[in-house]
Amino acid sequence: MKINIIIKTQFEAIHCWKTCNIEDVAFLKNPHRHIFYIIIKWEVLHTNRDKEFISMKRKIEAFTQSLGKDLGESSCEDIALLFFKQFPTANYISIFEDNENGAEIII
């Protein structure tokens, strides 16, 4: 059996895909706003708050604030990697645009 804690939060930012070569979604070349939804999981070794939910969420939210509101040309995959570099002991990270489409890293 494996036990994870799960932290979910969100933040607002803009990004773009300046080199988009797909006619149908060429509008993505322009900066556009999203609410980015984040899910991060950590394995815990026991059921008595091996890692504390609120403390972990505060660390994630502090990191999102440090990213600023303009993520440039970062894709969801890029953003997930940024979170993995910041929280390398996580075993799962997902980033969704507007809670619809996104990317995940599973360790």
C-alpha positions in Angstrom: 0.0 0.0 0.0 1.1 3.5 -0.8 -0.2 6.6 1.0 0.0 10.1 -0.5 -1.0 13.5 0.7 -2.5 15.7 -2.0 -2.3 19.4 -2.3 -4.5 21.3 -4.8 -4.3 25.0 -5.5 -4.5 27.5 -8.4 -3.0 30.7 -9.6 -3.6 33.2 -12.4 -1.0 34.0 -15.0 -0.5 34.7 -18.7 1.6 32.9 -21.2 1.9 32.4 -25.0 3.3 30.1 -27.7 5.0 32.5 -30.0 6.3 29.8 -32.4 2.9 28.1 -32.8 2.6 26.8 -36.4 -0.8 25.3 -36.1 -3.3 27.5 -38.0 -6.3 26.4 -36.0 -4.8 27.7 -32.8 -2.7 30.5 -34.1 -4.3 32.8 -31.4 -2.0 31.0 -28.9 0.9 33.2 -30.2 -0.6 36.1 -28.3 -0.3 36.4 -24.5 -3.5 35.0 -22.9 -4.7 34.5 -19.4 -5.4 31.2 -17.6 -6.2 30.0 -14.1 -3.5 27.3 -13.7 -4.7 24.4 -11.4 -2.0 22.5 -9.6 -2.0 19.1 -8.0 1.1 17.9 -6.1 1.3 14.6 -4.3 3.9 13.3 -1.8 4.2 9.8 -0.4 4.0 9.7 3.4 5.2 6.9 5.6 2.5 7.0 8.2 -1.0 8.4 8.8 -0.2 11.0 11.4 0.8 14.0 9.2 4.2 12.9 8.0 3.9 16.0 6.0 1.4 18.7 7.0 -1.2 19.8 4.4 -1.4 23.5 5.2 2.4 23.9 5.5 2.9 22.2 2.1 0.2 24.3 0.5 1.8 27.5 1.8 5.1 26.5 0.3 3.5 25.8 -3.1 1.6 29.1 -3.0 4.7 31.0 -2.1 6.4 29.5 -5.1 3.6 30.4 -7.4 3.8 34.0 -6.2 7.6 34.0 -6.9 6.9 33.0 -10.6 5.1 36.3 -11.2 2.0 36.8 -13.4 3.8 36.5 -16.8 5.1 33.0 -17.6 6.3 34.0 -21.0 6.4 31.1 -23.4 6.3 28.4 -20.7 4.0 25.5 -21.6 2.1 23.4 -19.0 5.0 20.9 -19.3 7.5 23.6 -18.6 5.6 24.8 -15.6 5.3 21.3 -14.2 9.0 20.9 -14.5 9.5 24.2 -12.6 7.4 22.8 -9.8 9.3 19.5 -9.9 12.6 21.4 -9.6 11.2 23.3 -6.6 9.6 20.2 -5.0 11.8 17.3 -6.0 10.5 14.9 -3.4 6.9 15.1 -4.9 5.9 11.9 -6.7 3.2 13.6 -8.9 2.7 17.1 -10.3 -0.1 18.2 -12.7 -0.7 21.6 -14.2 -4.0 22.4 -15.9 -5.1 25.4 -17.9 -8.5 26.5 -16.6 -8.9 23.0 -15.1 -9.3 21.5 -18.6 -6.1 20.6 -20.4 -2.7 20.2 -19.0 0.4 18.1 -18.3 1.6 15.9 -15.5 4.8 14.4 -14.1 4.7 11.1 -12.4 7.7 9.9 -10.6 
